Amino acid sequence: MKTISPVSIWDNGQVLEAKILNTYAINVTLSTSATFYYQLFSENVDLSVGQQVAQGNLTMTGEAYTQWEVDSYAWDWVAAQLNLTITGDYVPPVPPTPEPTPIVEEAIAEEV
């Protein structure tokens, strides 16, 4: 997953903001083409992945396909097709560490 410059997405009468891009190859025909499934997500207040606001498929063919040798090329190609700017890798937030419950020792009264 990658973070992207925020983009507005119109969805069922409301404007949502996408900040995260996910994509992966769903069909590769060697020496011919590759089809990528993509998803755009909003971001929650805690910086975790929010709801999906858009999705679809893109097919890479021709010169773009022959140039594809590394994953970063595919990420950049998908972003270019969708007119998005990748700003970095998405790093999920680290959940807070629960505070340990203190152990309270009972004082045992000794009879004297």
All heavy atoms as an XYZ file, in Angstrom:
872
protein
N       0.842     -1.169      0.000
C       0.000      0.000      0.000
C       0.890      1.234      0.000
O       1.980      1.203      0.550
C      -0.908      0.033      1.219
C      -1.991     -1.009      1.214
S      -3.052     -0.768      2.642
C      -4.512     -1.536      2.039
N       0.361      2.286     -0.608
C       1.094      3.544     -0.704
C       0.204      4.685     -0.210
O      -1.024      4.645     -0.365
C       1.493      3.852     -2.153
C       2.354      2.790     -2.809
C       3.753      2.779     -2.273
C       4.617      1.785     -3.031
N       5.962      1.718     -2.523
N       0.832      5.695      0.370
C       0.100      6.913      0.683
C       0.135      7.797     -0.559
O       1.083      7.737     -1.352
C       0.714      7.658      1.877
O       2.088      7.929      1.606
C       0.590      6.838      3.164
N      -0.923      8.578     -0.729
C      -1.035      9.451     -1.894
C      -1.439     10.843     -1.445
O      -1.973     11.017     -0.346
C      -2.074      8.910     -2.906
C      -3.438      8.715     -2.234
C      -1.587      7.624     -3.548
C      -4.579      8.359     -3.183
N      -1.178     11.830     -2.290
C      -1.719     13.157     -2.030
C      -3.229     13.017     -2.027
O      -3.792     12.325     -2.889
C      -1.283     14.151     -3.109
O       0.108     14.340     -3.073
N      -3.915     13.629     -1.064
C      -5.363     13.464     -0.954
C      -6.097     13.855     -2.238
O      -5.756     14.848     -2.880
C      -5.746     14.411      0.187
C      -4.489     14.621      0.956
C      -3.377     14.520     -0.042
N      -7.077     13.034     -2.607
C      -7.935     13.326     -3.756
C      -9.390     13.164     -3.321
O      -9.718     12.308     -2.509
C      -7.649     12.417     -4.967
C      -6.283     12.696     -5.558
C      -7.779     10.956     -4.626
N     -10.244     14.007     -3.879
C     -11.669     13.949     -3.573
C     -12.349     12.963     -4.509
O     -12.126     12.972     -5.711
C     -12.298     15.334     -3.730
O     -11.740     16.228     -2.789
N     -13.198     12.119     -3.924
C     -13.948     11.109     -4.666
C     -15.433     11.342     -4.399
O     -15.846     11.419     -3.240
C     -13.570      9.672     -4.204
C     -12.071      9.424     -4.307
C     -14.375      8.632     -4.958
C     -11.527      9.333     -5.698
N     -16.229     11.468     -5.459
C     -17.672     11.624     -5.327
C     -18.280     10.236     -5.208
O     -18.101      9.390     -6.076
C     -18.222     12.356     -6.549
C     -19.699     12.553     -6.511
C     -20.632     11.787     -7.128
C     -20.407     13.579     -5.830
N     -21.879     12.278     -6.883
C     -21.777     13.378     -6.073
C     -20.012     14.647     -5.022
C     -22.763     14.211     -5.548
C     -20.996     15.473     -4.506
C     -22.341     15.258     -4.758
N     -19.017      9.976     -4.109
C     -19.594      8.664     -3.884
C     -20.989      8.808     -3.291
O     -21.136      9.271     -2.156
C     -18.693      7.849     -2.954
C     -19.196      6.428     -2.737
O     -19.627      5.790     -3.712
O     -19.160      5.967     -1.578
N     -21.997      8.410     -4.055
C     -23.386      8.443     -3.584
C     -23.780      9.772     -2.935
O     -24.335      9.807     -1.843
C     -23.662      7.288     -2.613
C     -23.606      5.948     -3.298
O     -23.970      5.826     -4.466
N     -23.132      4.937     -2.585
N     -23.483     10.853     -3.612
C     -23.917     12.165     -3.141
C     -23.044     12.819     -2.098
O     -23.384     13.889     -1.582
N     -21.923     12.221     -1.780
C     -21.017     12.860     -0.825
C     -19.581     12.796     -1.330
O     -19.221     11.921     -2.095
C     -21.132     12.242      0.570
C     -20.797     10.781      0.662
C     -20.968     10.239      2.074
O     -21.091     10.997      3.026
N     -20.959      8.944      2.218
N     -18.785     13.744     -0.885
C     -17.381     13.795     -1.283
C     -16.550     13.136     -0.189
O     -16.627     13.514      0.974
C     -16.911     15.261     -1.505
C     -15.430     15.290     -1.837
C     -17.733     15.910     -2.607
N     -15.773     12.126     -0.586
C     -14.880     11.427      0.331
C     -13.447     11.695     -0.092
O     -13.173     11.961     -1.261
C     -15.169      9.931      0.302
C     -16.608      9.527      0.629
C     -16.817      8.031      0.375
C     -16.953      9.878      2.061
N     -12.531     11.616      0.841
C     -11.130     11.891      0.545
C     -10.313     10.609      0.585
O     -10.297      9.916      1.599
C     -10.574     12.904      1.545
C      -9.198     13.397      1.204
C      -8.756     14.530      2.109
O      -8.588     14.284      3.317
O      -8.596     15.643      1.598
N      -9.656     10.292     -0.533
C      -8.778      9.118     -0.599
C      -7.353      9.554     -0.274
O      -6.872     10.556     -0.785
C      -8.835      8.489     -1.977
N      -6.689      8.749      0.580
C      -5.307      9.036      0.953
C      -4.394      7.820      0.834
O      -3.198      7.921      1.050
C      -5.240      9.546      2.406
C      -5.858     10.912      2.610
C      -5.622     11.371      4.031
C      -6.065     12.791      4.228
N      -5.767     13.247      5.600
N      -4.976      6.644      0.510
C      -4.201      5.402      0.456
C      -4.548      4.654     -0.825
O      -5.717      4.506     -1.168
C      -4.488      4.525      1.688
C      -4.106      5.276      2.976
C      -3.742      3.189      1.599
C      -4.597      4.623      4.246
N      -3.518      4.171     -1.522
C      -3.671      3.388     -2.746
C      -3.176      1.974     -2.498
O      -2.100      1.775     -1.930
C      -2.846      4.016     -3.880
C      -2.635      3.190     -5.153
C      -3.946      2.967     -5.895
C      -1.609      3.863     -6.056
N      -3.978      0.992     -2.910
C      -3.542     -0.399     -2.904
C      -3.715     -0.939     -4.315
O      -4.679     -0.591     -5.000
C      -4.372     -1.238     -1.930
C      -3.812     -2.633     -1.790
O      -2.603     -2.828     -1.783
N      -4.683     -3.614     -1.689
N      -2.798     -1.743     -4.775
C      -2.932     -2.364     -6.097
C      -2.160     -3.663     -6.132
O      -1.189     -3.845     -5.402
C      -2.448     -1.421     -7.223
O      -2.827     -1.961     -8.484
C      -0.948     -1.221     -7.194
N      -2.630     -4.578     -6.982
C      -1.894     -5.809     -7.210
C      -2.297     -6.396     -8.554
O      -3.383     -6.118     -9.072
C      -2.086     -6.826     -6.076
C      -3.515     -7.099     -5.680
C      -4.248     -8.107     -6.297
C      -4.122     -6.356     -4.673
C      -5.550     -8.367     -5.930
C      -5.430     -6.608     -4.300
C      -6.143     -7.620     -4.922
O      -7.438     -7.869     -4.564
N      -1.400     -7.177     -9.137
C      -1.658     -7.801    -10.436
C      -2.646     -8.940    -10.236
O      -2.464     -9.787     -9.363
C      -0.369     -8.319    -11.054
N      -3.699     -8.948    -11.064
C      -4.684    -10.028    -10.961
C      -4.626    -10.969    -12.159
O      -5.163    -12.062    -12.110
C      -6.121     -9.489    -10.782
C      -6.517     -8.569    -11.929
C      -6.272     -8.821     -9.434
C      -7.977     -8.146    -11.914
N      -3.977    -10.517    -13.240
C      -3.836    -11.377    -14.417
C      -2.631    -10.896    -15.213
O      -2.583     -9.744    -15.629
C      -5.098    -11.314    -15.281
C      -5.033    -12.272    -16.446
O      -4.329    -13.283    -16.395
N      -5.751    -11.973    -17.507
N      -1.678    -11.772    -15.415
C      -0.492    -11.436    -16.207
C      -0.397    -12.443    -17.347
O      -0.340    -13.646    -17.114
C       0.799    -11.477    -15.351
C       2.016    -11.210    -16.213
C       0.708    -10.487    -14.201
N      -0.406    -11.928    -18.560
C      -0.190    -12.755    -19.743
C       1.227    -12.452    -20.208
O       1.494    -11.353    -20.712
C      -1.211    -12.424    -20.853
O      -2.523    -12.573    -20.318
C      -1.033    -13.344    -22.041
N       2.134    -13.386    -19.989
C       3.548    -13.146    -20.247
C       3.782    -12.618    -21.661
O       3.174    -13.085    -22.623
C       4.359    -14.412    -19.998
C       4.324    -14.919    -18.555
C       5.112    -16.214    -18.436
C       4.864    -13.868    -17.601
N       4.642    -11.621    -21.743
C       5.029    -10.961    -22.995
C       3.901    -10.166    -23.657
O       4.057     -9.716    -24.781
C       5.584    -11.970    -24.012
O       6.693    -12.638    -23.471
N       2.773     -9.994    -22.965
C       1.644     -9.306    -23.583
C       1.058     -8.197    -22.718
O       1.018     -7.031    -23.110
C       0.520    -10.313    -23.924
O       1.065    -11.340    -24.731
C      -0.616     -9.641    -24.663
N       0.559     -8.563    -21.519
C      -0.152     -7.571    -20.710
C      -0.235     -7.993    -19.256
O       0.016     -9.150    -18.906
C      -1.573     -7.359    -21.246
O      -2.334     -8.539    -21.070
N      -0.630     -7.034    -18.425
C      -0.896     -7.293    -17.009
C      -2.098     -6.451    -16.611
O      -2.195     -5.279    -16.968
C       0.306     -6.927    -16.152
N      -3.019     -7.076    -15.887
C      -4.177     -6.352    -15.374
C      -4.001     -6.184    -13.874
O      -3.689     -7.141    -13.160
C      -5.488     -7.105    -15.684
O      -5.590     -7.246    -17.098
C      -6.692     -6.352    -15.159
N      -4.189     -4.957    -13.412
C      -4.034     -4.613    -12.002
C      -5.386     -4.232    -11.414
O      -6.163     -3.513    -12.043
C      -3.075     -3.426    -11.828
C      -1.677     -3.726    -12.243
C      -1.264     -3.511    -13.554
C      -0.766     -4.237    -11.332
C       0.033     -3.798    -13.949
C       0.535     -4.529    -11.725
C       0.930     -4.314    -13.034
N      -5.648     -4.725    -10.224
C      -6.815     -4.299     -9.449
C      -6.320     -3.213     -8.509
O      -5.276     -3.363     -7.871
C      -7.384     -5.484     -8.660
C      -8.522     -5.111     -7.738
C      -9.761     -4.744     -8.256
C      -8.357     -5.132     -6.363
C     -10.807     -4.401     -7.414
C      -9.394     -4.797     -5.513
C     -10.625     -4.429     -6.041
O     -11.655     -4.089     -5.208
N      -7.040     -2.102     -8.442
C      -6.639     -1.031     -7.525
C      -7.793     -0.659     -6.608
O      -8.968     -0.877     -6.927
C      -6.153      0.210     -8.296
C      -7.258      0.964     -9.000
C      -7.999      1.928     -8.324
C      -7.562      0.712    -10.336
C      -9.028      2.610     -8.964
C      -8.576      1.389    -10.980
C      -9.309      2.337    -10.286
O     -10.335      2.996    -10.912
N      -7.438     -0.126     -5.450
C      -8.399      0.376     -4.477
C      -7.864      1.681     -3.910
O      -6.658      1.808     -3.657
C      -8.571     -0.608     -3.317
C      -9.096     -1.967     -3.723
C      -8.900     -2.964     -2.593
O      -7.774     -3.362     -2.303
N      -9.990     -3.368     -1.954
N      -8.754      2.627     -3.702
C      -8.427      3.868     -3.007
C      -9.190      3.859     -1.689
O     -10.386      3.537     -1.656
C      -8.824      5.088     -3.839
C      -8.109      5.246     -5.173
C      -8.680      6.432     -5.941
C      -6.616      5.415     -4.966
N      -8.491      4.203     -0.626
C      -9.080      4.187      0.707
C      -8.969      5.554      1.371
O      -8.011      6.301      1.139
C      -8.333      3.192      1.619
C      -8.486      1.760      1.216
C      -7.523      1.146      0.430
C      -9.585      1.024      1.621
C      -7.645     -0.183      0.059
C      -9.716     -0.315      1.250
C      -8.742     -0.914      0.470
N      -9.928      5.825      2.245
C      -9.804      6.983      3.126
C      -8.875      6.573      4.269
O      -8.420      5.425      4.345
C     -11.178      7.402      3.657
O     -11.736      6.370      4.450
N      -8.610      7.522      5.147
C      -7.729      7.250      6.289
C      -8.486      7.628      7.553
O      -9.093      8.696      7.627
C      -6.451      8.086      6.145
C      -5.381      7.785      7.147
C      -4.116      8.580      6.837
O      -4.167      9.823      6.935
O      -3.117      7.961      6.498
N      -8.470      6.755      8.542
C      -9.134      7.030      9.812
C      -8.332      8.029     10.640
O      -7.150      8.269     10.357
C      -9.341      5.733     10.605
C     -10.326      4.811      9.926
O     -11.307      5.250      9.335
N     -10.056      3.516     10.002
N      -8.957      8.555     11.679
C      -8.301      9.527     12.554
C      -7.022      8.951     13.157
O      -6.021      9.653     13.302
C      -9.270      9.990     13.674
C      -8.587     10.909     14.666
C     -10.492     10.664     13.067
N      -7.026      7.641     13.456
C      -5.836      7.002     14.038
C      -4.810      6.595     12.983
O      -3.873      5.866     13.273
C      -6.236      5.807     14.896
C      -6.811      4.646     14.075
O      -6.986      4.794     12.840
O      -7.088      3.593     14.666
N      -4.994      7.059     11.729
C      -4.113      6.807     10.585
C      -4.195      5.390     10.036
O      -3.393      5.002      9.189
C      -2.657      7.171     10.899
C      -2.421      8.600     11.387
C      -0.950      8.828     11.673
C      -2.949      9.615     10.386
N      -5.157      4.605     10.498
C      -5.367      3.280      9.931
C      -6.160      3.411      8.633
O      -6.718      4.460      8.325
C      -6.107      2.377     10.929
O      -7.403      2.896     11.188
N      -6.210      2.324      7.861
C      -6.932      2.320      6.593
C      -8.424      2.462      6.866
O      -8.993      1.733      7.676
C      -6.661      1.011      5.814
C      -7.486      0.947      4.544
C      -5.180      0.889      5.488
N      -9.033      3.409      6.175
C     -10.467      3.642      6.323
C     -11.271      2.870      5.299
O     -10.836      1.827      4.808
N     -12.413      3.428      4.914
C     -13.284      2.742      3.964
C     -12.780      2.860      2.534
O     -12.093      3.813      2.184
C     -14.712      3.285      4.056
C     -14.892      4.662      3.430
C     -16.326      5.153      3.545
O     -16.793      5.390      4.644
N     -16.994      5.304      2.430
N     -13.116      1.866      1.734
C     -12.787      1.907      0.310
C     -13.691      2.940     -0.348
O     -14.896      2.901     -0.182
C     -13.012      0.533     -0.316
C     -12.763      0.512     -1.811
C     -13.055     -0.838     -2.411
O     -12.327     -1.781     -2.165
N     -14.116     -0.927     -3.174
N     -13.089      3.878     -1.094
C     -13.877      4.932     -1.741
C     -13.893      4.800     -3.264
O     -14.701      5.442     -3.924
C     -13.416      6.341     -1.309
C     -13.606      6.521      0.198
C     -11.969      6.594     -1.673
N     -13.025      3.962     -3.812
C     -13.014      3.707     -5.259
C     -12.224      2.430     -5.515
O     -11.354      2.047     -4.717
C     -12.381      4.869     -6.019
N     -12.525      1.767     -6.633
C     -11.798      0.558     -7.017
C     -12.020      0.326     -8.495
O     -12.932      0.881     -9.097
C     -12.254     -0.649     -6.193
C     -13.745     -0.961     -6.262
C     -14.141     -1.828     -7.425
O     -13.380     -2.702     -7.834
N     -15.318     -1.602     -7.976
N     -11.140     -0.496     -9.080
C     -11.287     -0.808    -10.497
C     -10.115     -1.618    -11.006
O      -9.255     -2.059    -10.237
N     -10.078     -1.795    -12.322
C      -9.007     -2.542    -12.980
C      -8.340     -1.661    -14.026
O      -9.002     -0.838    -14.660
C      -9.566     -3.780    -13.685
C     -10.130     -4.792    -12.715
O      -9.597     -5.008    -11.641
N     -11.228     -5.409    -13.095
N      -7.051     -1.863    -14.207
C      -6.278     -1.198    -15.255
C      -5.448     -2.256    -15.967
O      -4.879     -3.136    -15.310
C      -5.335     -0.145    -14.656
C      -5.979      1.046    -13.956
C      -4.925      1.815    -13.169
C      -6.645      1.943    -14.977
N      -5.352     -2.158    -17.292
C      -4.555     -3.123    -18.049
C      -3.349     -2.432    -18.672
O      -3.488     -1.451    -19.397
C      -5.404     -3.794    -19.144
O      -6.503     -4.454    -18.508
C      -4.584     -4.819    -19.913
N      -2.183     -2.964    -18.358
C      -0.916     -2.459    -18.883
C      -0.541     -3.286    -20.108
O      -0.476     -4.517    -20.024
C       0.173     -2.588    -17.799
C       1.558     -2.169    -18.232
S       2.832     -2.669    -17.029
C       2.568     -1.507    -15.712
N      -0.298     -2.614    -21.227
C       0.086     -3.303    -22.462
C       1.204     -2.527    -23.148
O       1.628     -1.472    -22.673
C      -1.114     -3.403    -23.439
O      -1.551     -2.078    -23.750
C      -2.251     -4.208    -22.859
N       1.656     -3.054    -24.279
C       2.605     -2.341    -25.130
C       3.903     -2.000    -24.437
O       4.447     -2.789    -23.660
N       4.401     -0.801    -24.725
C       5.689     -0.374    -24.196
C       5.708     -0.336    -22.676
O       6.706     -0.686    -22.053
C       6.083      1.003    -24.752
C       7.404      1.460    -24.188
C       8.260      2.197    -25.178
O       7.947      2.192    -26.386
O       9.247      2.758    -24.728
N       4.610      0.089    -22.071
C       4.550      0.122    -20.603
C       4.792     -1.276    -20.036
O       5.540     -1.441    -19.078
C       3.211      0.673    -20.130
N       4.182     -2.284    -20.645
C       4.361     -3.650    -20.164
C       5.806     -4.116    -20.350
O       6.379     -4.746    -19.458
C       3.404     -4.622    -20.858
C       3.584     -6.032    -20.375
C       3.034     -6.444    -19.169
C       4.339     -6.952    -21.102
C       3.234     -7.729    -18.705
C       4.538     -8.240    -20.649
C       3.979     -8.622    -19.441
O       4.191     -9.895    -18.979
N       6.400     -3.822    -21.494
C       7.776     -4.268    -21.738
C       8.770     -3.559    -20.821
O       9.830     -4.093    -20.535
C       8.195     -4.075    -23.214
O       8.091     -2.702    -23.566
C       7.332     -4.909    -24.145
N       8.427     -2.361    -20.338
C       9.302     -1.607    -19.422
C       9.200     -2.109    -17.979
O      10.072     -1.845    -17.166
C       8.915     -0.122    -19.441
C       9.058      0.545    -20.777
C      10.469      1.029    -21.023
O      11.174      1.378    -20.091
N      10.870      1.036    -22.268
N       8.123     -2.818    -17.667
C       7.861     -3.245    -16.290
C       8.828     -4.350    -15.884
O       8.769     -5.460    -16.372
C       6.420     -3.709    -16.162
C       6.034     -4.261    -14.832
C       6.527     -3.903    -13.609
C       5.075     -5.286    -14.576
N       5.925     -4.620    -12.617
C       5.022     -5.488    -13.176
C       4.247     -6.043    -15.396
C       4.180     -6.412    -12.586
C       3.394     -6.968    -14.795
C       3.370     -7.149    -13.407
N       9.746     -4.017    -14.970
C      10.699     -5.003    -14.455
C      10.667     -5.085    -12.928
O      11.028     -6.100    -12.364
C      12.114     -4.673    -14.924
C      12.292     -4.836    -16.426
C      13.708     -4.532    -16.869
O      14.588     -4.290    -15.999
O      13.942     -4.545    -18.089
N      10.274     -3.991    -12.287
C      10.253     -3.950    -10.825
C       8.903     -3.409    -10.354
O       8.206     -2.704    -11.082
C      11.405     -3.080    -10.255
C      12.753     -3.708    -10.553
C      11.340     -1.673    -10.796
N       8.563     -3.740     -9.116
C       7.271     -3.330     -8.563
C       7.077     -1.814     -8.570
O       5.963     -1.330     -8.813
C       7.110     -3.843     -7.135
C       6.892     -5.350     -7.086
O       6.617     -5.955     -8.144
O       7.005     -5.919     -5.992
N       8.132     -1.059     -8.299
C       7.983      0.401     -8.230
C       7.494      0.968     -9.562
O       6.732      1.942     -9.583
C       9.290      1.067     -7.799
O      10.319      0.775     -8.724
N       7.887      0.359    -10.669
C       7.410      0.808    -11.984
C       5.895      0.610    -12.083
O       5.167      1.487    -12.556
C       8.123      0.046    -13.110
C       7.667      0.475    -14.484
C       8.246      1.569    -15.113
C       6.639     -0.194    -15.140
C       7.823      1.979    -16.377
C       6.210      0.204    -16.399
C       6.803      1.291    -17.009
O       6.374      1.702    -18.252
N       5.399     -0.544    -11.633
C       3.960     -0.821    -11.674
C       3.198      0.148    -10.781
O       2.149      0.678    -11.176
C       3.683     -2.262    -11.265
N       3.711      0.424     -9.580
C       3.059      1.392     -8.690
C       2.969      2.763     -9.371
O       1.915      3.403     -9.361
C       3.834      1.540     -7.371
C       3.578      0.468     -6.370
C       4.429     -0.544     -6.016
C       2.404      0.296     -5.579
N       3.842     -1.324     -5.051
C       2.616     -0.832     -4.754
C       1.204      0.992     -5.468
C       1.654     -1.283     -3.841
C       0.251      0.543     -4.569
C       0.480     -0.587     -3.765
N       4.083      3.200     -9.942
C       4.107      4.513    -10.604
C       3.174      4.539    -11.814
O       2.508      5.543    -12.072
C       5.534      4.875    -11.029
C       6.442      5.151     -9.844
O       5.933      5.410     -8.732
O       7.673      5.106    -10.030
N       3.105      3.432    -12.564
C       2.231      3.364    -13.734
C       0.763      3.466    -13.321
O      -0.004      4.223    -13.898
C       2.487      2.071    -14.512
C       1.646      1.967    -15.743
C       1.928      2.477    -16.980
C       0.379      1.319    -15.860
N       0.898      2.189    -17.849
C      -0.063      1.476    -17.188
C      -0.433      0.613    -14.970
C      -1.271      0.966    -17.648
C      -1.636      0.104    -15.430
C      -2.044      0.280    -16.750
N       0.374      2.706    -12.299
C      -1.013      2.755    -11.808
C      -1.335      4.167    -11.337
O      -2.381      4.725    -11.683
C      -1.247      1.711    -10.690
C      -2.582      1.956     -9.983
C      -1.191      0.297    -11.259
N      -0.447      4.767    -10.561
C      -0.687      6.133    -10.063
C      -0.841      7.113    -11.219
O      -1.735      7.967    -11.206
C       0.449      6.557     -9.133
N      -0.018      6.979    -12.237
C      -0.098      7.879    -13.393
C      -1.426      7.708    -14.130
O      -2.046      8.698    -14.549
C       1.074      7.638    -14.340
N      -1.881      6.452    -14.281
C      -3.146      6.210    -14.969
C      -4.318      6.838    -14.220
O      -5.305      7.264    -14.821
C      -3.404      4.703    -15.132
C      -2.358      3.961    -15.933
C      -2.095      4.602    -17.284
O      -2.987      4.699    -18.112
N      -0.872      5.047    -17.487
N      -4.210      6.901    -12.891
C      -5.280      7.442    -12.054
C      -5.055      8.911    -11.694
O      -5.836      9.488    -10.939
C      -5.400      6.608    -10.772
C      -5.759      5.134    -10.983
C      -5.656      4.373     -9.672
C      -7.142      5.007    -11.593
N      -3.974      9.490    -12.233
C      -3.629     10.886    -11.953
C      -3.423     11.125    -10.448
O      -3.923     12.089     -9.875
C      -4.687     11.845    -12.519
C      -4.150     13.245    -12.671
O      -2.954     13.452    -12.841
N      -5.039     14.224    -12.594
N      -2.684     10.211     -9.816
C      -2.390     10.291     -8.384
C      -0.905     10.555     -8.184
O      -0.089     10.202     -9.027
C      -2.745      8.970     -7.690
C      -4.194      8.495     -7.796
C      -4.316      7.089     -7.207
C      -5.132      9.466     -7.091
N      -0.582     11.124     -7.038
C       0.813     11.324     -6.654
C       1.108     10.481     -5.424
O       0.497     10.676     -4.367
C       1.089     12.813     -6.334
O       0.747     13.598     -7.478
C       2.541     13.032     -5.958
N       2.014      9.527     -5.566
C       2.426      8.697     -4.429
C       3.350      9.519     -3.546
O       4.292     10.145     -4.017
C       3.129      7.417     -4.918
C       2.126      6.521     -5.655
C       3.782      6.669     -3.758
C       2.730      5.289     -6.300
N       3.055      9.505     -2.236
C       3.877     10.278     -1.292
C       4.750      9.398     -0.408
O       5.629      9.900      0.279
C       2.988     11.169     -0.407
O       2.048     10.343      0.303
C       2.240     12.206     -1.235
N       4.510      8.076     -0.410
C       5.340      7.185      0.396
C       4.693      5.837      0.585
O       3.632      5.549      0.042
N       5.346      4.994      1.370
C       4.794      3.682      1.706
C       3.822      3.852      2.861
O       4.082      4.625      3.793
C       5.903      2.712      2.134
C       6.778      2.299      0.963
O       6.257      2.207     -0.160
O       7.983      2.067      1.192
N       2.710      3.130      2.813
C       1.769      3.162      3.928
C       2.326      2.303      5.049
O       2.688      1.142      4.836
C       0.388      2.645      3.523
C      -0.537      2.507      4.709
C      -1.092      3.632      5.290
C      -0.798      1.272      5.268
C      -1.909      3.532      6.407
C      -1.617      1.151      6.381
C      -2.173      2.282      6.943
O      -2.970      2.173      8.055
N       2.432      2.877      6.224
C       2.896      2.155      7.403
C       1.752      2.184      8.405
O       1.378      3.259      8.879
C       4.162      2.809      8.009
C       4.589      2.065      9.255
C       5.277      2.864      6.984
N       1.163      1.027      8.707
C       0.042      1.024      9.645
C       0.474      1.504     11.018
O       1.623      1.285     11.422
C      -0.409     -0.429      9.691
C       0.654     -1.227      9.041
C       1.518     -0.300      8.244
N      -0.440      2.186     11.716
C      -0.080      2.655     13.054
C       0.158      1.490     14.004
O      -0.429      0.423     13.844
C      -1.299      3.471     13.490
C      -2.416      2.968     12.644
C      -1.802      2.494     11.359
N       1.033      1.711     14.946
C       1.317      0.688     15.952
C       0.258      0.815     17.037
O       0.043      1.907     17.575
C       2.727      0.892     16.559
C       2.991     -0.109     17.667
C       3.775      0.801     15.473
N      -0.444     -0.275     17.348
C      -1.461     -0.173     18.400
C      -0.817      0.175     19.732
O       0.327     -0.232     19.997
C      -2.105     -1.559     18.435
C      -1.235     -2.456     17.634
C      -0.329     -1.603     16.805
N      -1.536      0.931     20.547
C      -0.949      1.297     21.841
C      -0.701      0.056     22.692
O      -1.444     -0.916     22.635
C      -2.011      2.195     22.487
C      -3.269      1.924     21.741
C      -2.888      1.411     20.386
N       0.372      0.111     23.438
C       0.713     -0.986     24.333
C      -0.139     -0.856     25.585
O      -0.163      0.210     26.208
C       2.207     -0.924     24.730
O       2.980     -0.901     23.531
C       2.602     -2.101     25.581
N      -0.854     -1.906     25.940
C      -1.677     -1.810     27.146
C      -0.806     -1.639     28.383
O       0.281     -2.211     28.468
C      -2.443     -3.125     27.177
C      -1.712     -4.045     26.267
C      -0.923     -3.194     25.311
N      -1.304     -0.827     29.278
C      -0.579     -0.621     30.536
C      -0.703     -1.890     31.380
O      -1.801     -2.429     31.538
C      -1.175      0.557     31.311
C      -0.954      1.899     30.641
C       0.506      2.306     30.657
O       1.203      2.057     31.669
O       0.960      2.857     29.632
N       0.400     -2.381     31.918
C       0.304     -3.583     32.750
C      -0.434     -3.266     34.054
O      -0.332     -2.164     34.590
C       1.766     -3.964     33.014
C       2.533     -2.714     32.776
C       1.746     -1.901     31.782
N      -1.191     -4.218     34.504
C      -1.894     -4.054     35.774
C      -0.884     -4.252     36.890
O      -0.193     -5.269     36.940
C      -3.023     -5.102     35.889
O      -3.862     -4.987     34.747
C      -3.819     -4.914     37.156
N      -0.793     -3.235     37.767
C       0.197     -3.376     38.852
C      -0.195     -4.518     39.801
O      -1.372     -4.753     40.056
C       0.159     -2.033     39.574
C      -1.097     -1.373     39.128
C      -1.520     -2.006     37.849
N       0.809     -5.192     40.278
C       0.587     -6.277     41.230
C       0.735     -5.686     42.619
O       1.761     -5.092     42.951
C       1.606     -7.425     41.034
C       1.431     -8.012     39.630
C       1.440     -8.487     42.108
C       2.475     -9.013     39.252
N      -0.303     -5.827     43.376
C      -0.288     -5.283     44.731
C      -0.156     -6.458     45.691
O      -0.982     -7.353     45.699
C      -1.596     -4.487     45.036
C      -1.585     -3.958     46.451
C      -1.771     -3.372     44.022
N       0.909     -6.406     46.469
C       1.111     -7.485     47.440
C       0.354     -7.155     48.697
O       0.343     -6.007     49.166
C       2.604     -7.626     47.739
C       3.392     -8.115     46.562
C       4.852     -8.357     46.909
O       5.141     -8.701     48.079
O       5.680     -8.184     46.011
N      -0.305     -8.162     49.198
C      -1.030     -7.949     50.456
C      -0.056     -8.077     51.611
O       0.782     -8.961     51.646
C      -2.129     -8.993     50.623
C      -3.271     -8.825     49.649
C      -4.369     -9.825     49.937
O      -4.597    -10.161     51.110
O      -4.979    -10.259     48.961
N      -0.196     -7.145     52.502
C       0.655     -7.203     53.687
C       0.016     -8.192     54.663
O      -1.167     -8.114     54.945
C       0.779     -5.823     54.328
N       0.787     -9.126     55.116
C       0.280    -10.121     56.065
C       0.757     -9.702     57.452
O       1.964     -9.573     57.688
C       0.775    -11.538     55.722
C       0.317    -11.895     54.314
C       0.315    -12.535     56.751
C       0.845    -13.220     53.814
N      -0.187     -9.442     58.274
C       0.156     -9.021     59.636
C       0.650    -10.220     60.418
O       0.043    -11.277     60.415
C      -1.066     -8.400     60.308
N       1.763    -10.036     61.069
C       2.307    -11.110     61.897
C       1.868    -10.883     63.333
O       1.882     -9.773     63.827
C       3.838    -11.104     61.820
C       4.354    -11.516     60.492
C       5.867    -11.591     60.479
O       6.485    -11.888     61.522
O       6.440    -11.351     59.415
N       1.460    -11.945     63.940
C       1.100    -11.825     65.346
C       2.368    -11.911     66.176
O       3.226    -12.745     65.951
C       0.137    -12.959     65.742
C      -1.203    -12.799     65.094
C      -2.173    -13.864     65.574
O      -2.055    -14.321     66.715
O      -3.043    -14.216     64.776
N       2.462    -11.024     67.077
C       3.655    -10.985     67.901
C       3.366    -11.536     69.277
O       2.373    -11.488     69.856
C       4.200     -9.559     68.038
C       5.522     -9.571     68.775
C       4.271     -8.894     66.725
